[in-house]
Amino acid sequence: MASMDDLIKRFTKMNNTIDDKVDNVLKENSEEFQIETKKSARAVMKKGYWTGNLSRMIENTKTSHLKYEITSNAHYSGFLEHGTRYMEPETFMFPVYEKFTKQVRADLERLIN
């Protein structure tokens, strides 16, 4: 039978390693999210011409502990994503977000179990 001190040490070690494992899951998913968002941006651009600027402006950034953000810094991203009164939306980010929300949840559940 393990002593209370041994159990506390084991719980502390589990706590320290779980952060690293969760961060790794989030990092891998954010990198995939960025790649998929770039592909999605290319796929929705059916009007006009494609210069690749929208894809180049999609960034993956770690903003704090266990927090990653995928952003598009192209000044017209919001117009494409949400549309305007003159054009329908050409959503390139939200469908990928929905997919990866489910994937991250499944990956974290798998990690816990």
Gaussian input, Z-matrix of N, CA and C with variables (Angstrom, degrees):
# hf/3-21g

backbone

0 1
 N
 C     1     B1
 C     2     B2     1     A1
 N     3     B3     2     A2     1     D1
 C     4     B4     3     A3     2     D2
 C     5     B5     4     A4     3     D3
 N     6     B6     5     A5     4     D4
 C     7     B7     6     A6     5     D5
 C     8     B8     7     A7     6     D6
 N     9     B9     8     A8     7     D7
 C    10    B10     9     A9     8     D8
 C    11    B11    10    A10     9     D9
 N    12    B12    11    A11    10    D10
 C    13    B13    12    A12    11    D11
 C    14    B14    13    A13    12    D12
 N    15    B15    14    A14    13    D13
 C    16    B16    15    A15    14    D14
 C    17    B17    16    A16    15    D15
 N    18    B18    17    A17    16    D16
 C    19    B19    18    A18    17    D17
 C    20    B20    19    A19    18    D18
 N    21    B21    20    A20    19    D19
 C    22    B22    21    A21    20    D20
 C    23    B23    22    A22    21    D21
 N    24    B24    23    A23    22    D22
 C    25    B25    24    A24    23    D23
 C    26    B26    25    A25    24    D24
 N    27    B27    26    A26    25    D25
 C    28    B28    27    A27    26    D26
 C    29    B29    28    A28    27    D27
 N    30    B30    29    A29    28    D28
 C    31    B31    30    A30    29    D29
 C    32    B32    31    A31    30    D30
 N    33    B33    32    A32    31    D31
 C    34    B34    33    A33    32    D32
 C    35    B35    34    A34    33    D33
 N    36    B36    35    A35    34    D34
 C    37    B37    36    A36    35    D35
 C    38    B38    37    A37    36    D36
 N    39    B39    38    A38    37    D37
 C    40    B40    39    A39    38    D38
 C    41    B41    40    A40    39    D39
 N    42    B42    41    A41    40    D40
 C    43    B43    42    A42    41    D41
 C    44    B44    43    A43    42    D42
 N    45    B45    44    A44    43    D43
 C    46    B46    45    A45    44    D44
 C    47    B47    46    A46    45    D45
 N    48    B48    47    A47    46    D46
 C    49    B49    48    A48    47    D47
 C    50    B50    49    A49    48    D48
 N    51    B51    50    A50    49    D49
 C    52    B52    51    A51    50    D50
 C    53    B53    52    A52    51    D51
 N    54    B54    53    A53    52    D52
 C    55    B55    54    A54    53    D53
 C    56    B56    55    A55    54    D54
 N    57    B57    56    A56    55    D55
 C    58    B58    57    A57    56    D56
 C    59    B59    58    A58    57    D57
 N    60    B60    59    A59    58    D58
 C    61    B61    60    A60    59    D59
 C    62    B62    61    A61    60    D60
 N    63    B63    62    A62    61    D61
 C    64    B64    63    A63    62    D62
 C    65    B65    64    A64    63    D63
 N    66    B66    65    A65    64    D64
 C    67    B67    66    A66    65    D65
 C    68    B68    67    A67    66    D66
 N    69    B69    68    A68    67    D67
 C    70    B70    69    A69    68    D68
 C    71    B71    70    A70    69    D69
 N    72    B72    71    A71    70    D70
 C    73    B73    72    A72    71    D71
 C    74    B74    73    A73    72    D72
 N    75    B75    74    A74    73    D73
 C    76    B76    75    A75    74    D74
 C    77    B77    76    A76    75    D75
 N    78    B78    77    A77    76    D76
 C    79    B79    78    A78    77    D77
 C    80    B80    79    A79    78    D78
 N    81    B81    80    A80    79    D79
 C    82    B82    81    A81    80    D80
 C    83    B83    82    A82    81    D81
 N    84    B84    83    A83    82    D82
 C    85    B85    84    A84    83    D83
 C    86    B86    85    A85    84    D84
 N    87    B87    86    A86    85    D85
 C    88    B88    87    A87    86    D86
 C    89    B89    88    A88    87    D87
 N    90    B90    89    A89    88    D88
 C    91    B91    90    A90    89    D89
 C    92    B92    91    A91    90    D90
 N    93    B93    92    A92    91    D91
 C    94    B94    93    A93    92    D92
 C    95    B95    94    A94    93    D93
 N    96    B96    95    A95    94    D94
 C    97    B97    96    A96    95    D95
 C    98    B98    97    A97    96    D96
 N    99    B99    98    A98    97    D97
 C   100   B100    99    A99    98    D98
 C   101   B101   100   A100    99    D99
 N   102   B102   101   A101   100   D100
 C   103   B103   102   A102   101   D101
 C   104   B104   103   A103   102   D102
 N   105   B105   104   A104   103   D103
 C   106   B106   105   A105   104   D104
 C   107   B107   106   A106   105   D105
 N   108   B108   107   A107   106   D106
 C   109   B109   108   A108   107   D107
 C   110   B110   109   A109   108   D108
 N   111   B111   110   A110   109   D109
 C   112   B112   111   A111   110   D110
 C   113   B113   112   A112   111   D111
 N   114   B114   113   A113   112   D112
 C   115   B115   114   A114   113   D113
 C   116   B116   115   A115   114   D114
 N   117   B117   116   A116   115   D115
 C   118   B118   117   A117   116   D116
 C   119   B119   118   A118   117   D117
 N   120   B120   119   A119   118   D118
 C   121   B121   120   A120   119   D119
 C   122   B122   121   A121   120   D120
 N   123   B123   122   A122   121   D121
 C   124   B124   123   A123   122   D122
 C   125   B125   124   A124   123   D123
 N   126   B126   125   A125   124   D124
 C   127   B127   126   A126   125   D125
 C   128   B128   127   A127   126   D126
 N   129   B129   128   A128   127   D127
 C   130   B130   129   A129   128   D128
 C   131   B131   130   A130   129   D129
 N   132   B132   131   A131   130   D130
 C   133   B133   132   A132   131   D131
 C   134   B134   133   A133   132   D132
 N   135   B135   134   A134   133   D133
 C   136   B136   135   A135   134   D134
 C   137   B137   136   A136   135   D135
 N   138   B138   137   A137   136   D136
 C   139   B139   138   A138   137   D137
 C   140   B140   139   A139   138   D138
 N   141   B141   140   A140   139   D139
 C   142   B142   141   A141   140   D140
 C   143   B143   142   A142   141   D141
 N   144   B144   143   A143   142   D142
 C   145   B145   144   A144   143   D143
 C   146   B146   145   A145   144   D144
 N   147   B147   146   A146   145   D145
 C   148   B148   147   A147   146   D146
 C   149   B149   148   A148   147   D147
 N   150   B150   149   A149   148   D148
 C   151   B151   150   A150   149   D149
 C   152   B152   151   A151   150   D150
 N   153   B153   152   A152   151   D151
 C   154   B154   153   A153   152   D152
 C   155   B155   154   A154   153   D153
 N   156   B156   155   A155   154   D154
 C   157   B157   156   A156   155   D155
 C   158   B158   157   A157   156   D156
 N   159   B159   158   A158   157   D157
 C   160   B160   159   A159   158   D158
 C   161   B161   160   A160   159   D159
 N   162   B162   161   A161   160   D160
 C   163   B163   162   A162   161   D161
 C   164   B164   163   A163   162   D162
 N   165   B165   164   A164   163   D163
 C   166   B166   165   A165   164   D164
 C   167   B167   166   A166   165   D165
 N   168   B168   167   A167   166   D166
 C   169   B169   168   A168   167   D167
 C   170   B170   169   A169   168   D168
 N   171   B171   170   A170   169   D169
 C   172   B172   171   A171   170   D170
 C   173   B173   172   A172   171   D171
 N   174   B174   173   A173   172   D172
 C   175   B175   174   A174   173   D173
 C   176   B176   175   A175   174   D174
 N   177   B177   176   A176   175   D175
 C   178   B178   177   A177   176   D176
 C   179   B179   178   A178   177   D177
 N   180   B180   179   A179   178   D178
 C   181   B181   180   A180   179   D179
 C   182   B182   181   A181   180   D180
 N   183   B183   182   A182   181   D181
 C   184   B184   183   A183   182   D182
 C   185   B185   184   A184   183   D183
 N   186   B186   185   A185   184   D184
 C   187   B187   186   A186   185   D185
 C   188   B188   187   A187   186   D186
 N   189   B189   188   A188   187   D187
 C   190   B190   189   A189   188   D188
 C   191   B191   190   A190   189   D189
 N   192   B192   191   A191   190   D190
 C   193   B193   192   A192   191   D191
 C   194   B194   193   A193   192   D192
 N   195   B195   194   A194   193   D193
 C   196   B196   195   A195   194   D194
 C   197   B197   196   A196   195   D195
 N   198   B198   197   A197   196   D196
 C   199   B199   198   A198   197   D197
 C   200   B200   199   A199   198   D198
 N   201   B201   200   A200   199   D199
 C   202   B202   201   A201   200   D200
 C   203   B203   202   A202   201   D201
 N   204   B204   203   A203   202   D202
 C   205   B205   204   A204   203   D203
 C   206   B206   205   A205   204   D204
 N   207   B207   206   A206   205   D205
 C   208   B208   207   A207   206   D206
 C   209   B209   208   A208   207   D207
 N   210   B210   209   A209   208   D208
 C   211   B211   210   A210   209   D209
 C   212   B212   211   A211   210   D210
 N   213   B213   212   A212   211   D211
 C   214   B214   213   A213   212   D212
 C   215   B215   214   A214   213   D213
 N   216   B216   215   A215   214   D214
 C   217   B217   216   A216   215   D215
 C   218   B218   217   A217   216   D216
 N   219   B219   218   A218   217   D217
 C   220   B220   219   A219   218   D218
 C   221   B221   220   A220   219   D219
 N   222   B222   221   A221   220   D220
 C   223   B223   222   A222   221   D221
 C   224   B224   223   A223   222   D222
 N   225   B225   224   A224   223   D223
 C   226   B226   225   A225   224   D224
 C   227   B227   226   A226   225   D225
 N   228   B228   227   A227   226   D226
 C   229   B229   228   A228   227   D227
 C   230   B230   229   A229   228   D228
 N   231   B231   230   A230   229   D229
 C   232   B232   231   A231   230   D230
 C   233   B233   232   A232   231   D231
 N   234   B234   233   A233   232   D232
 C   235   B235   234   A234   233   D233
 C   236   B236   235   A235   234   D234
 N   237   B237   236   A236   235   D235
 C   238   B238   237   A237   236   D236
 C   239   B239   238   A238   237   D237
 N   240   B240   239   A239   238   D238
 C   241   B241   240   A240   239   D239
 C   242   B242   241   A241   240   D240
 N   243   B243   242   A242   241   D241
 C   244   B244   243   A243   242   D242
 C   245   B245   244   A244   243   D243
 N   246   B246   245   A245   244   D244
 C   247   B247   246   A246   245   D245
 C   248   B248   247   A247   246   D246
 N   249   B249   248   A248   247   D247
 C   250   B250   249   A249   248   D248
 C   251   B251   250   A250   249   D249
 N   252   B252   251   A251   250   D250
 C   253   B253   252   A252   251   D251
 C   254   B254   253   A253   252   D252
 N   255   B255   254   A254   253   D253
 C   256   B256   255   A255   254   D254
 C   257   B257   256   A256   255   D255
 N   258   B258   257   A257   256   D256
 C   259   B259   258   A258   257   D257
 C   260   B260   259   A259   258   D258
 N   261   B261   260   A260   259   D259
 C   262   B262   261   A261   260   D260
 C   263   B263   262   A262   261   D261
 N   264   B264   263   A263   262   D262
 C   265   B265   264   A264   263   D263
 C   266   B266   265   A265   264   D264
 N   267   B267   266   A266   265   D265
 C   268   B268   267   A267   266   D266
 C   269   B269   268   A268   267   D267
 N   270   B270   269   A269   268   D268
 C   271   B271   270   A270   269   D269
 C   272   B272   271   A271   270   D270
 N   273   B273   272   A272   271   D271
 C   274   B274   273   A273   272   D272
 C   275   B275   274   A274   273   D273
 N   276   B276   275   A275   274   D274
 C   277   B277   276   A276   275   D275
 C   278   B278   277   A277   276   D276
 N   279   B279   278   A278   277   D277
 C   280   B280   279   A279   278   D278
 C   281   B281   280   A280   279   D279
 N   282   B282   281   A281   280   D280
 C   283   B283   282   A282   281   D281
 C   284   B284   283   A283   282   D282
 N   285   B285   284   A284   283   D283
 C   286   B286   285   A285   284   D284
 C   287   B287   286   A286   285   D285
 N   288   B288   287   A287   286   D286
 C   289   B289   288   A288   287   D287
 C   290   B290   289   A289   288   D288
 N   291   B291   290   A290   289   D289
 C   292   B292   291   A291   290   D290
 C   293   B293   292   A292   291   D291
 N   294   B294   293   A293   292   D292
 C   295   B295   294   A294   293   D293
 C   296   B296   295   A295   294   D294
 N   297   B297   296   A296   295   D295
 C   298   B298   297   A297   296   D296
 C   299   B299   298   A298   297   D297
 N   300   B300   299   A299   298   D298
 C   301   B301   300   A300   299   D299
 C   302   B302   301   A301   300   D300
 N   303   B303   302   A302   301   D301
 C   304   B304   303   A303   302   D302
 C   305   B305   304   A304   303   D303
 N   306   B306   305   A305   304   D304
 C   307   B307   306   A306   305   D305
 C   308   B308   307   A307   306   D306
 N   309   B309   308   A308   307   D307
 C   310   B310   309   A309   308   D308
 C   311   B311   310   A310   309   D309
 N   312   B312   311   A311   310   D310
 C   313   B313   312   A312   311   D311
 C   314   B314   313   A313   312   D312
 N   315   B315   314   A314   313   D313
 C   316   B316   315   A315   314   D314
 C   317   B317   316   A316   315   D315
 N   318   B318   317   A317   316   D316
 C   319   B319   318   A318   317   D317
 C   320   B320   319   A319   318   D318
 N   321   B321   320   A320   319   D319
 C   322   B322   321   A321   320   D320
 C   323   B323   322   A322   321   D321
 N   324   B324   323   A323   322   D322
 C   325   B325   324   A324   323   D323
 C   326   B326   325   A325   324   D324
 N   327   B327   326   A326   325   D325
 C   328   B328   327   A327   326   D326
 C   329   B329   328   A328   327   D327
 N   330   B330   329   A329   328   D328
 C   331   B331   330   A330   329   D329
 C   332   B332   331   A331   330   D330
 N   333   B333   332   A332   331   D331
 C   334   B334   333   A333   332   D332
 C   335   B335   334   A334   333   D333
 N   336   B336   335   A335   334   D334
 C   337   B337   336   A336   335   D335
 C   338   B338   337   A337   336   D336

   B1=1.4530
   B2=1.5410
   B3=1.3021
   B4=1.4642
   B5=1.5244
   B6=1.3178
   B7=1.4624
   B8=1.5335
   B9=1.2939
   B10=1.4648
   B11=1.5262
   B12=1.3259
   B13=1.4634
   B14=1.5270
   B15=1.3437
   B16=1.4679
   B17=1.5219
   B18=1.3314
   B19=1.4684
   B20=1.5229
   B21=1.2967
   B22=1.4712
   B23=1.5280
   B24=1.3400
   B25=1.4677
   B26=1.5258
   B27=1.3355
   B28=1.4701
   B29=1.5235
   B30=1.3386
   B31=1.4656
   B32=1.5258
   B33=1.3282
   B34=1.4669
   B35=1.5157
   B36=1.3287
   B37=1.4597
   B38=1.5275
   B39=1.3513
   B40=1.4704
   B41=1.5259
   B42=1.3283
   B43=1.4548
   B44=1.5273
   B45=1.3252
   B46=1.4634
   B47=1.5175
   B48=1.3139
   B49=1.4672
   B50=1.5167
   B51=1.3325
   B52=1.4606
   B53=1.5270
   B54=1.3302
   B55=1.4672
   B56=1.5296
   B57=1.3212
   B58=1.4675
   B59=1.5239
   B60=1.3182
   B61=1.4664
   B62=1.5228
   B63=1.3261
   B64=1.4676
   B65=1.5288
   B66=1.3228
   B67=1.4586
   B68=1.5289
   B69=1.3143
   B70=1.4586
   B71=1.5259
   B72=1.3360
   B73=1.4659
   B74=1.5266
   B75=1.3309
   B76=1.4633
   B77=1.5248
   B78=1.3216
   B79=1.4663
   B80=1.5241
   B81=1.3250
   B82=1.4710
   B83=1.5178
   B84=1.3436
   B85=1.4561
   B86=1.5168
   B87=1.3299
   B88=1.4728
   B89=1.5258
   B90=1.3237
   B91=1.4668
   B92=1.5331
   B93=1.3431
   B94=1.4644
   B95=1.5255
   B96=1.3397
   B97=1.4677
   B98=1.5217
   B99=1.3116
   B100=1.4638
   B101=1.5355
   B102=1.3076
   B103=1.4700
   B104=1.5182
   B105=1.3306
   B106=1.4600
   B107=1.5305
   B108=1.3360
   B109=1.4676
   B110=1.5231
   B111=1.3266
   B112=1.4643
   B113=1.5259
   B114=1.3207
   B115=1.4674
   B116=1.5269
   B117=1.3205
   B118=1.4567
   B119=1.5244
   B120=1.3282
   B121=1.4683
   B122=1.5201
   B123=1.3097
   B124=1.4716
   B125=1.5196
   B126=1.3270
   B127=1.4618
   B128=1.5279
   B129=1.3346
   B130=1.4651
   B131=1.5209
   B132=1.3060
   B133=1.4611
   B134=1.5263
   B135=1.3306
   B136=1.4593
   B137=1.5209
   B138=1.3138
   B139=1.4585
   B140=1.5236
   B141=1.2595
   B142=1.4623
   B143=1.5135
   B144=1.3002
   B145=1.4586
   B146=1.5179
   B147=1.3008
   B148=1.4584
   B149=1.5129
   B150=1.3290
   B151=1.4639
   B152=1.5237
   B153=1.3419
   B154=1.4541
   B155=1.5170
   B156=1.3261
   B157=1.4684
   B158=1.5256
   B159=1.3192
   B160=1.4648
   B161=1.5288
   B162=1.3033
   B163=1.4624
   B164=1.5298
   B165=1.3018
   B166=1.4705
   B167=1.5228
   B168=1.3052
   B169=1.4566
   B170=1.5344
   B171=1.3286
   B172=1.4619
   B173=1.5201
   B174=1.3327
   B175=1.4615
   B176=1.5209
   B177=1.3124
   B178=1.4590
   B179=1.5263
   B180=1.3243
   B181=1.4637
   B182=1.5220
   B183=1.3214
   B184=1.4603
   B185=1.5245
   B186=1.3366
   B187=1.4542
   B188=1.5202
   B189=1.3228
   B190=1.4615
   B191=1.5224
   B192=1.3066
   B193=1.4610
   B194=1.5260
   B195=1.3269
   B196=1.4624
   B197=1.5278
   B198=1.3274
   B199=1.4656
   B200=1.5200
   B201=1.3405
   B202=1.4560
   B203=1.5269
   B204=1.3149
   B205=1.4691
   B206=1.5123
   B207=1.3211
   B208=1.4546
   B209=1.5269
   B210=1.3046
   B211=1.4640
   B212=1.5184
   B213=1.3143
   B214=1.4538
   B215=1.5210
   B216=1.3128
   B217=1.4586
   B218=1.5220
   B219=1.3264
   B220=1.4586
   B221=1.5326
   B222=1.3052
   B223=1.4689
   B224=1.5288
   B225=1.3113
   B226=1.4635
   B227=1.5293
   B228=1.3253
   B229=1.4686
   B230=1.5278
   B231=1.3038
   B232=1.4633
   B233=1.5139
   B234=1.3304
   B235=1.4639
   B236=1.5196
   B237=1.3355
   B238=1.4595
   B239=1.5216
   B240=1.3120
   B241=1.4668
   B242=1.5260
   B243=1.3217
   B244=1.4659
   B245=1.5225
   B246=1.3108
   B247=1.4533
   B248=1.5197
   B249=1.3109
   B250=1.4668
   B251=1.5187
   B252=1.2860
   B253=1.4689
   B254=1.5220
   B255=1.3262
   B256=1.4551
   B257=1.5285
   B258=1.3374
   B259=1.4682
   B260=1.5190
   B261=1.2983
   B262=1.4546
   B263=1.5298
   B264=1.3252
   B265=1.4671
   B266=1.5334
   B267=1.3018
   B268=1.4560
   B269=1.5329
   B270=1.3189
   B271=1.4504
   B272=1.5218
   B273=1.3155
   B274=1.4618
   B275=1.5280
   B276=1.3211
   B277=1.4611
   B278=1.5268
   B279=1.3100
   B280=1.4639
   B281=1.5235
   B282=1.3267
   B283=1.4719
   B284=1.5316
   B285=1.3149
   B286=1.4611
   B287=1.5298
   B288=1.3158
   B289=1.4653
   B290=1.5315
   B291=1.3284
   B292=1.4629
   B293=1.5265
   B294=1.3223
   B295=1.4650
   B296=1.5292
   B297=1.3068
   B298=1.4559
   B299=1.5211
   B300=1.3028
   B301=1.4574
   B302=1.5233
   B303=1.3211
   B304=1.4639
   B305=1.5206
   B306=1.3032
   B307=1.4626
   B308=1.5264
   B309=1.3293
   B310=1.4653
   B311=1.5259
   B312=1.3105
   B313=1.4676
   B314=1.5300
   B315=1.3257
   B316=1.4582
   B317=1.5358
   B318=1.3378
   B319=1.4643
   B320=1.5273
   B321=1.3329
   B322=1.4612
   B323=1.5274
   B324=1.3264
   B325=1.4565
   B326=1.5242
   B327=1.3212
   B328=1.4624
   B329=1.5353
   B330=1.3061
   B331=1.4618
   B332=1.5281
   B333=1.3159
   B334=1.4513
   B335=1.5336
   B336=1.3268
   B337=1.4711
   B338=1.4876
   A1=108.49
   A2=116.10
   A3=121.52
   A4=109.98
   A5=114.55
   A6=119.02
   A7=109.18
   A8=115.21
   A9=121.14
   A10=110.39
   A11=118.03
   A12=121.48
   A13=111.17
   A14=116.58
   A15=120.34
   A16=110.86
   A17=115.86
   A18=119.80
   A19=111.15
   A20=117.03
   A21=121.02
   A22=110.10
   A23=116.73
   A24=120.08
   A25=110.87
   A26=116.72
   A27=120.10
   A28=110.79
   A29=117.89
   A30=121.36
   A31=111.31
   A32=116.30
   A33=120.27
   A34=110.61
   A35=116.81
   A36=120.87
   A37=110.76
   A38=116.70
   A39=120.11
   A40=110.09
   A41=117.12
   A42=121.97
   A43=110.92
   A44=117.02
   A45=120.55
   A46=112.00
   A47=118.13
   A48=120.05
   A49=112.18
   A50=117.85
   A51=119.22
   A52=110.47
   A53=117.50
   A54=120.32
   A55=110.80
   A56=115.74
   A57=119.65
   A58=111.35
   A59=116.53
   A60=120.26
   A61=111.05
   A62=116.94
   A63=120.47
   A64=109.62
   A65=117.32
   A66=120.53
   A67=110.72
   A68=116.96
   A69=120.89
   A70=111.30
   A71=117.26
   A72=121.41
   A73=109.88
   A74=116.73
   A75=120.72
   A76=111.30
   A77=117.05
   A78=121.12
   A79=110.95
   A80=116.76
   A81=120.64
   A82=111.23
   A83=116.76
   A84=119.90
   A85=111.87
   A86=117.96
   A87=119.34
   A88=110.58
   A89=116.82
   A90=119.71
   A91=110.92
   A92=116.28
   A93=119.91
   A94=110.97
   A95=115.92
   A96=121.36
   A97=109.68
   A98=117.00
   A99=121.06
   A100=110.27
   A101=117.44
   A102=121.68
   A103=110.61
   A104=116.89
   A105=120.83
   A106=111.91
   A107=116.90
   A108=120.08
   A109=110.28
   A110=117.29
   A111=120.55
   A112=110.57
   A113=117.70
   A114=121.23
   A115=110.51
   A116=115.62
   A117=120.84
   A118=110.95
   A119=116.80
   A120=120.90
   A121=109.85
   A122=116.81
   A123=120.94
   A124=110.45
   A125=116.87
   A126=121.14
   A127=112.73
   A128=118.26
   A129=119.75
   A130=112.95
   A131=117.72
   A132=120.46
   A133=110.18
   A134=114.97
   A135=120.66
   A136=111.84
   A137=116.79
   A138=121.59
   A139=108.38
   A140=117.43
   A141=119.83
   A142=111.43
   A143=116.24
   A144=120.50
   A145=110.29
   A146=116.13
   A147=123.12
   A148=109.55
   A149=116.51
   A150=120.28
   A151=111.19
   A152=116.31
   A153=120.71
   A154=113.54
   A155=117.31
   A156=120.17
   A157=111.83
   A158=117.04
   A159=120.03
   A160=110.06
   A161=116.88
   A162=121.40
   A163=111.52
   A164=116.80
   A165=120.45
   A166=112.32
   A167=117.47
   A168=121.60
   A169=113.36
   A170=117.97
   A171=121.12
   A172=108.20
   A173=115.32
   A174=120.87
   A175=111.81
   A176=114.66
   A177=123.74
   A178=106.75
   A179=116.88
   A180=121.07
   A181=110.58
   A182=115.98
   A183=120.19
   A184=106.07
   A185=116.26
   A186=120.48
   A187=113.30
   A188=117.87
   A189=122.21
   A190=108.36
   A191=115.76
   A192=121.05
   A193=109.97
   A194=116.84
   A195=124.24
   A196=113.06
   A197=117.22
   A198=120.07
   A199=109.63
   A200=114.99
   A201=122.64
   A202=108.13
   A203=116.12
   A204=120.98
   A205=110.02
   A206=114.67
   A207=121.77
   A208=105.31
   A209=116.37
   A210=120.55
   A211=110.31
   A212=114.12
   A213=120.28
   A214=106.85
   A215=116.03
   A216=120.71
   A217=113.47
   A218=117.07
   A219=119.07
   A220=107.45
   A221=116.78
   A222=120.21
   A223=113.24
   A224=118.18
   A225=122.15
   A226=112.64
   A227=118.16
   A228=121.54
   A229=112.34
   A230=116.75
   A231=120.59
   A232=112.69
   A233=117.03
   A234=120.21
   A235=110.62
   A236=116.61
   A237=119.99
   A238=110.92
   A239=116.30
   A240=121.48
   A241=111.85
   A242=117.14
   A243=120.77
   A244=114.22
   A245=117.11
   A246=120.16
   A247=111.71
   A248=114.73
   A249=121.44
   A250=106.93
   A251=116.35
   A252=116.74
   A253=110.84
   A254=116.95
   A255=121.25
   A256=113.95
   A257=117.06
   A258=118.50
   A259=111.00
   A260=114.81
   A261=121.56
   A262=109.39
   A263=117.66
   A264=119.29
   A265=111.74
   A266=115.35
   A267=122.24
   A268=105.72
   A269=113.71
   A270=122.33
   A271=111.16
   A272=115.99
   A273=120.77
   A274=112.53
   A275=117.36
   A276=119.55
   A277=113.16
   A278=117.89
   A279=120.32
   A280=113.66
   A281=120.69
   A282=119.05
   A283=112.66
   A284=116.51
   A285=120.60
   A286=109.37
   A287=116.70
   A288=121.70
   A289=110.71
   A290=116.57
   A291=120.35
   A292=111.24
   A293=116.60
   A294=121.57
   A295=110.34
   A296=117.56
   A297=120.87
   A298=112.72
   A299=118.90
   A300=120.80
   A301=109.19
   A302=116.36
   A303=120.71
   A304=111.42
   A305=116.77
   A306=120.76
   A307=111.37
   A308=118.05
   A309=121.37
   A310=109.82
   A311=116.53
   A312=120.07
   A313=110.90
   A314=116.73
   A315=120.84
   A316=111.18
   A317=116.52
   A318=119.80
   A319=111.95
   A320=116.88
   A321=120.41
   A322=111.53
   A323=116.94
   A324=119.10
   A325=111.03
   A326=116.17
   A327=120.97
   A328=110.23
   A329=117.34
   A330=121.95
   A331=111.19
   A332=116.86
   A333=121.38
   A334=111.32
   A335=114.71
   A336=118.29
   A337=108.99
   D1=131.72
   D2=-178.62
   D3=-78.02
   D4=145.23
   D5=178.19
   D6=-75.66
   D7=165.34
   D8=179.15
   D9=-60.54
   D10=-39.91
   D11=178.66
   D12=-61.88
   D13=-40.19
   D14=178.50
   D15=-64.32
   D16=-41.56
   D17=178.47
   D18=-63.90
   D19=-43.10
   D20=179.39
   D21=-62.19
   D22=-42.65
   D23=177.71
   D24=-61.61
   D25=-41.47
   D26=179.77
   D27=-65.56
   D28=-43.15
   D29=178.18
   D30=-63.35
   D31=-40.56
   D32=178.02
   D33=-63.01
   D34=-43.64
   D35=178.74
   D36=-63.35
   D37=-42.16
   D38=177.78
   D39=-60.97
   D40=-43.21
   D41=-179.80
   D42=-61.54
   D43=-42.02
   D44=-179.61
   D45=-68.38
   D46=-37.54
   D47=-177.84
   D48=-80.33
   D49=-28.20
   D50=-178.30
   D51=-65.93
   D52=-36.34
   D53=177.12
   D54=-58.96
   D55=-44.91
   D56=179.73
   D57=-64.12
   D58=-40.12
   D59=-179.58
   D60=-68.48
   D61=-42.16
   D62=177.79
   D63=-64.44
   D64=-43.76
   D65=178.82
   D66=-60.32
   D67=-39.64
   D68=178.29
   D69=-63.89
   D70=-42.38
   D71=177.25
   D72=-61.25
   D73=-45.65
   D74=-179.18
   D75=-65.54
   D76=-40.79
   D77=179.71
   D78=-62.75
   D79=-48.20
   D80=-179.92
   D81=-61.60
   D82=-43.13
   D83=179.44
   D84=-67.19
   D85=-36.90
   D86=179.58
   D87=-67.58
   D88=-36.47
   D89=177.47
   D90=-65.55
   D91=-42.20
   D92=176.79
   D93=-65.98
   D94=-39.85
   D95=178.74
   D96=-58.32
   D97=-44.58
   D98=179.89
   D99=-61.01
   D100=-46.48
   D101=-179.61
   D102=-62.09
   D103=-46.36
   D104=-179.38
   D105=-66.10
   D106=-35.76
   D107=178.27
   D108=-66.07
   D109=-38.99
   D110=177.17
   D111=-63.31
   D112=-41.53
   D113=177.59
   D114=-64.74
   D115=-41.77
   D116=179.69
   D117=-64.38
   D118=-39.76
   D119=178.99
   D120=-60.69
   D121=-42.11
   D122=179.07
   D123=-65.90
   D124=-39.98
   D125=-176.49
   D126=-66.64
   D127=-34.20
   D128=-177.23
   D129=-82.55
   D130=-15.63
   D131=-177.65
   D132=-80.63
   D133=80.96
   D134=-178.33
   D135=-102.82
   D136=-17.12
   D137=179.25
   D138=-99.67
   D139=147.52
   D140=177.44
   D141=71.21
   D142=-140.37
   D143=-177.79
   D144=-133.37
   D145=161.20
   D146=-177.31
   D147=-107.89
   D148=120.37
   D149=177.18
   D150=-103.50
   D151=-15.71
   D152=-177.30
   D153=91.14
   D154=-4.05
   D155=-178.18
   D156=-60.80
   D157=-44.28
   D158=-178.42
   D159=-58.79
   D160=-44.65
   D161=179.24
   D162=-63.68
   D163=-42.70
   D164=-179.85
   D165=-65.15
   D166=-26.14
   D167=-176.16
   D168=-87.46
   D169=-2.55
   D170=178.32
   D171=-84.99
   D172=119.88
   D173=-173.75
   D174=-121.77
   D175=151.40
   D176=175.88
   D177=-116.07
   D178=120.85
   D179=-175.72
   D180=-133.27
   D181=134.70
   D182=170.90
   D183=-86.28
   D184=115.82
   D185=-174.31
   D186=-95.50
   D187=-25.77
   D188=175.97
   D189=-167.46
   D190=-173.93
   D191=-179.13
   D192=-59.32
   D193=121.62
   D194=179.00
   D195=61.84
   D196=29.47
   D197=-179.74
   D198=-138.14
   D199=121.85
   D200=178.36
   D201=-124.25
   D202=146.44
   D203=178.02
   D204=-128.09
   D205=137.32
   D206=172.76
   D207=-109.55
   D208=120.24
   D209=-177.68
   D210=-131.04
   D211=156.12
   D212=172.31
   D213=-116.21
   D214=119.52
   D215=-177.30
   D216=-95.10
   D217=6.33
   D218=174.52
   D219=-67.63
   D220=130.80
   D221=-173.90
   D222=-60.75
   D223=-19.15
   D224=-176.92
   D225=-102.13
   D226=6.60
   D227=-177.61
   D228=-58.17
   D229=-45.13
   D230=-179.84
   D231=-61.95
   D232=-37.06
   D233=178.27
   D234=-65.07
   D235=-41.02
   D236=177.78
   D237=-66.77
   D238=-46.65
   D239=-174.41
   D240=-66.24
   D241=-41.03
   D242=-173.70
   D243=-109.01
   D244=-12.99
   D245=-177.23
   D246=80.65
   D247=176.73
   D248=175.72
   D249=-135.67
   D250=-176.94
   D251=177.42
   D252=-71.53
   D253=-14.41
   D254=-179.87
   D255=-101.15
   D256=-13.69
   D257=-179.02
   D258=-145.12
   D259=147.42
   D260=176.50
   D261=-72.54
   D262=154.07
   D263=177.78
   D264=-66.01
   D265=145.58
   D266=172.66
   D267=-120.00
   D268=72.67
   D269=-172.03
   D270=-61.82
   D271=120.74
   D272=179.22
   D273=-118.80
   D274=-16.64
   D275=-175.13
   D276=-105.59
   D277=-40.70
   D278=-173.80
   D279=-63.48
   D280=-42.04
   D281=177.77
   D282=-60.82
   D283=-36.24
   D284=177.77
   D285=-69.41
   D286=-39.67
   D287=177.06
   D288=-58.20
   D289=-46.89
   D290=179.63
   D291=-59.54
   D292=-43.46
   D293=179.81
   D294=-62.27
   D295=-47.23
   D296=-175.26
   D297=-75.70
   D298=-25.24
   D299=173.64
   D300=-60.74
   D301=-45.69
   D302=177.68
   D303=-66.14
   D304=-40.93
   D305=-178.38
   D306=-65.82
   D307=-43.34
   D308=179.02
   D309=-62.77
   D310=-43.54
   D311=178.79
   D312=-60.02
   D313=-45.14
   D314=179.37
   D315=-64.46
   D316=-41.46
   D317=178.89
   D318=-64.13
   D319=-40.13
   D320=179.16
   D321=-69.93
   D322=-37.87
   D323=175.87
   D324=-63.81
   D325=-40.21
   D326=177.41
   D327=-63.34
   D328=-38.27
   D329=178.98
   D330=-65.09
   D331=-42.33
   D332=-178.60
   D333=-68.59
   D334=-39.45
   D335=-179.88
   D336=-82.79

